[in-house]
Amino acid sequence: MQDVQHAMQRIQIFLQERQEADGTWRFCLESSPMTDAHMIILLRTLGIDDEDLIEKLSRHIASKQQENGAWKLYPDEDQGHLSTTIDCYFALLYSGRYTKADHQMVQARSFIREKGGLTAGNMLTKLTTALTGQYQWPPHFIVPVELTLLPPSSPVSFYDFVGYARVHLAPIMICADRKYVRKLPNTPDLSDLYTATPIAPGIYNHSVLDGFVRDGQSFLFSIHSYIQRLPFLPTQLHELSLRRLEQFILARIEPDGTLYNYSTSTYFMIFALLARGYAPNNPIILKAMHGLIGSIYPLDTGAHLQLATSAVWDTALLSYTLQHSGLPNTHPTIQQANRYLLGKQQSTYGDWRIRNPGATPGGWGFSDFNTMNPDIDDSTAALRALHSLSQQDASTEAAWKRGLDWVLSMQNDDGGWPAFEKNTNSPLVTNLPIEGSDTVSTDPSSSDLTGRTLEFLGSSAGMGLTDSRMQKALHWLIANQETDGSWYGRWGISYIYGTWAALTGMMAIGVSPNHPAVKKAIHWLLQQQNDDGGWGESCMSDEKKKYVPLRASTPSQTAWAVDALIAVFPQSTPALTKGIRYLINSIDANDWTTSYPTGGGRPGGTYFAYHSYRWIWPLLALSHYRNKYMSS
C-alpha cells in the first residue's frame, strides 16, 4: 500500500512540474517521421531556407533509421515500412545533408528496391512524389471534383466522408485534377527507386491507376464520366467544382493557419493552393507554414513535426486523473488546467451539424487551435475534468450541461458513438476502391468510443440502464464483441484498449460483473497477462484485425488492463496485484516499451506514441486501485 501511494506521489510531483503557465500539459504526440519528411519537402519547395530547422528535422529522421536501412512505424514491425522509408530517403536527400552515395542512403535505396520500389508505395507517398515530379499522375483521380456539387442528401456526397478525411481529400482532389507538379532544380531525382524500366523520360511502366485505385471502375468514376457527357457546360461545372473545393478548404483553416490543425492536411493544402495559382509567399501559405512550425516539438534527437498537437487531450486527461489521485479542484494545478479547458469549449457550428442539425455546440477538440472540429473523446475527457467544479460553480455547470447535451446528441442511430460525426458510415464510401477507404474514410460507431462515453455518462452524469439510450449502446457493444471475448479499439492499440473501454463503460452504467459478455472479456484479458505482470499488444493487431501480443509489457496497455479488472472485481486479485507491481516498477523504466506507440491513427500507416500516456494511465489505474481497495 505504501508503494502504491509513493508511486502516485512521484507521478503527481512530476506532472505538476511539467504543467505550463497557461495551465496546459504539452507532451509530444510522436508519430512516424513522415511528417518531418513533409516539412523538409515543403521548406525546400517554397524556398524557405531555414537551415537550422531542416538540420533538426533531418537529425531526427536519421536517428530513426534501422540497421537494414529502413524506417519503421513501430519497433516490432517486420523489417520496415516501405512508404515511410521512401519519404525519409527523399527528404534527407532534399535536405542537402545526405547524398545518394552515403552509406545510409545506399542502404535505404536497397531496401526500397527490394520491397518493390516506388510503385509499391502507398497512396500518400505516391501523391508526394507526383507533386514533386517523381511519379506520373493518373489521367483521372478516383474521386471526381464534381462530387462537391452534390448535396449531402444525395445517395453519395462529399460529406459521406468524415471530416478528417474530407480535409485531406479536398486538397488532394485539386492537385490530382490539375496534375500539379512543382519540381525545382534541387529536387532529388528518385528514378533509381523504380524497379521497372522507364518507358519514357520521367514516365514509368506502371498502371495509370496504380496506387490510387484498385481494379475496376468505381461508382465515383461514373460520376465523372456522366458529367463529361452532359450537353451543357461541363467545363464550367468542372471549374465551379474546383472553386467549391478551394472555398471548402479556406473555410476550415484554423486560427493558427493550419487546416483542421492536422499537419498532413495542411501539407496537401499548401500544394493545392499552389495548384490554384497562389504564390509561394501568399499570406495564407505563409501563415500555414507558421502554424506548422508551431506544431514542431523539440526532442533530444532533433525536432519532430507533430501530426496534431494534443494540448486539450493531455490537459483534460491529466486534470481528471490528478483529481482522482487526490488533488482537489481548488488546487492551483487543477484550477489552471480547468480554466484553460473552459476556454477551449467550442461555440461554433462545425460540419458535425450536417447530420446533427438540432444540436447546440458544446464539444471540445483535440488540439490547441481546434475551433470547429470537436470530437466525442475529447469532450467527455474535458467534462470528466470539469465535473467536480461544475457542482460548485454556476457558469461551469452551464458549460458542462452544454457539453453533456452535445455528447448525447451525437449518439449514432445504431446505438454506438462515433469519433467526430454522427451517422457517417456510408457503405458506398466504405467500399470505394480507394486505399484506406474501409478504415479512415468514414466514422462508424467504435467500441472504444462507445465504452468510454458510457463510462463518462455512468460515472459523471449518473446515467444507467434505466435510460433507453444506455440500453441501446449496451446492445451495440454486446453485438460487436469479438468471438474471443475482446473488443477492437479504433483509436488505441487495440484489443486491450477496446476491451478496457467496453468493460469500464459497462460497469459504470450498472451491468453486472456476472454478465456473460463481461465474464468472457475478463477471461480473455487475463489470458494475455505477461509473466512480469504487465500487458503488451503489438500495433500489428491494428493491421491484421486480430490480437497480436507484443511479447513485452507497456505502461499504458498494462494500466488499461488493470483498470478494467478493477472495474469488475469487488476485491483485489493476484493478477491485479502483479499488474499494479508492474506499474510501480515501470515509473523508472526508460526503454522502447515506455515509448511504444499505443495510439491508433491510420491502420498500417500512422501510429502515435503519446509521451503523456506512460504517466496518465498508470496514475489513473493506481488511483482507482487505491480508492476501491485500500480505503475500505
Secondary structure, DSSP 4 states (H G I P E B T S, - for coil): -HHHHHHHHHHHHHHHHH--TTS-----EE--THHHHHHHHHHHHTT---HHHHHHHHHHHHHT--TTS---SSTTSSS--HHHHHHHHHHHHHHTS--TTSHHHHHHHHHHHHTT-GGGS-HHHHHHHHHTTSSPPPSS-SS-GGGGGS-TTSSS-GGGS-HHHHHHHHHHHHHHHHT-----TTSPP-GGG-SSPEEETTEESS-TTTTT--SS--HHHHHHHHHHH-SS-HHHHHHHHHHHHHHHHHTTB-TTSSBTT-HHHHHHHHHHHHHTT--TT-HHHHHHHHHHHHTEEEETTEEEE-SS--HHHHHHHHHHHHHHTT--TTSHHHHHHHHHHHHT---S--GGGGS-TTPPP--B-SSTT-SS--BHHHHHHHHHHHHHHHTT-HHHHHHHHHHHHHHHHT--TTS---SSSTTB--HHHHTSSSTTHHHHS-B---HHHHHHHHHHHHHTS---TTSHHHHHHHHHHHHT--TTS----SSBSSHHHHHHHHHHHHHHTT--TTSHHHHHHHHHHHHT--TTS---B-THHHHHTS--B-SS--HHHHHHHHHHHHHH-SS--HHHHHHHHHHHHHTT--STTTS---EEEETTTEEEEETTHHHHHHHHHHHHHIIIII--
